[in-house]
Amino acid sequence: MADKNHYSVPVCYVSLKVRLELTIDRINIFYDGRKIASHPRVFGNNKWQLDPQHYLELIRHKPGAFDSALVIRRWRKAWPDCLEKLLLRFKER
């Protein structure tokens, strides 16, 4: 959390102490000297910047959570029709 807003990190870094680097337009997140995430900075209170790729490992272990996960619902609004068709084919199998 930075400036009262939330930014995602890959699942394996959840609950670990990280270092934030704030610039005018970005938040860079580091663990043990390595950059693990970077997001456009948001302003206001209680806003969320979520990177869907940070959640894929978690969803791999809980595939039933795919459709209900906030990050996936937001991501699906912007992805191309070809990904929706691919998802439908996966679900049919």
C-alpha positions in Angstrom: 0.0 0.0 0.0 1.3 3.4 -0.9 -0.4 6.8 -0.5 -3.5 5.0 0.7 -3.8 3.0 -2.5 -3.1 -0.7 -3.3 -0.6 -2.2 -5.8 -0.3 -5.9 -6.6 2.8 -8.0 -6.5 3.4 -11.5 -7.6 1.8 -14.0 -5.2 5.1 -15.3 -3.9 5.9 -11.8 -2.4 2.6 -11.3 -0.6 3.2 -10.5 3.1 6.9 -9.9 2.6 8.5 -6.6 3.4 9.2 -4.7 0.1 10.7 -1.3 -0.8 8.6 1.2 -2.8 10.0 3.7 -5.2 7.5 6.4 -6.0 7.9 8.7 -8.9 5.4 11.2 -10.3 3.7 8.7 -12.5 4.9 5.2 -11.4 5.3 2.9 -8.3 8.2 0.5 -8.5 8.3 -2.3 -6.0 11.5 -4.0 -5.0 12.3 -7.1 -3.0 15.9 -7.9 -2.0 17.2 -5.3 -4.4 15.2 -6.7 -7.5 12.3 -5.0 -9.1 9.3 -7.3 -8.7 6.5 -5.0 -9.9 5.8 -1.7 -11.6 2.5 0.1 -11.9 1.1 3.4 -13.0 0.6 5.6 -10.0 -3.0 6.2 -8.9 -4.1 9.2 -6.8 -6.9 9.3 -4.3 -7.8 6.9 -1.6 -8.4 3.1 -1.7 -7.8 2.7 -5.4 -6.3 -0.5 -6.7 -3.7 -1.2 -9.5 -3.8 -4.9 -10.2 -1.6 -6.8 -12.7 -3.4 -9.9 -13.8 -0.1 -11.8 -14.3 0.5 -11.4 -10.6 -2.5 -13.6 -9.9 -2.0 -16.4 -12.5 -0.1 -18.7 -10.1 -2.8 -18.4 -7.5 -5.5 -19.1 -10.1 -3.6 -22.1 -11.4 -4.0 -23.6 -7.9 -7.7 -22.5 -7.6 -9.1 -22.5 -11.2 -12.6 -22.1 -9.9 -11.7 -18.6 -8.7 -10.9 -17.4 -12.3 -14.3 -16.0 -13.1 -14.9 -14.3 -9.7 -11.4 -12.7 -9.2 -11.6 -8.9 -9.4 -8.4 -8.7 -11.3 -9.6 -11.1 -14.0 -13.0 -9.4 -14.3 -11.3 -6.1 -14.9 -8.8 -7.6 -17.3 -11.5 -9.4 -19.4 -13.2 -6.1 -20.1 -10.2 -5.0 -22.1 -8.9 -8.2 -23.7 -9.5 -9.0 -27.3 -12.3 -11.4 -28.5 -9.7 -14.0 -29.4 -8.9 -14.5 -25.7 -12.6 -14.8 -24.8 -12.9 -17.5 -27.5 -9.8 -19.3 -26.3 -11.2 -19.2 -22.7 -14.5 -20.7 -23.9 -12.7 -23.5 -25.7 -10.7 -24.3 -22.5 -13.9 -24.4 -20.4 -15.6 -26.7 -22.9 -12.8 -29.2 -22.5 
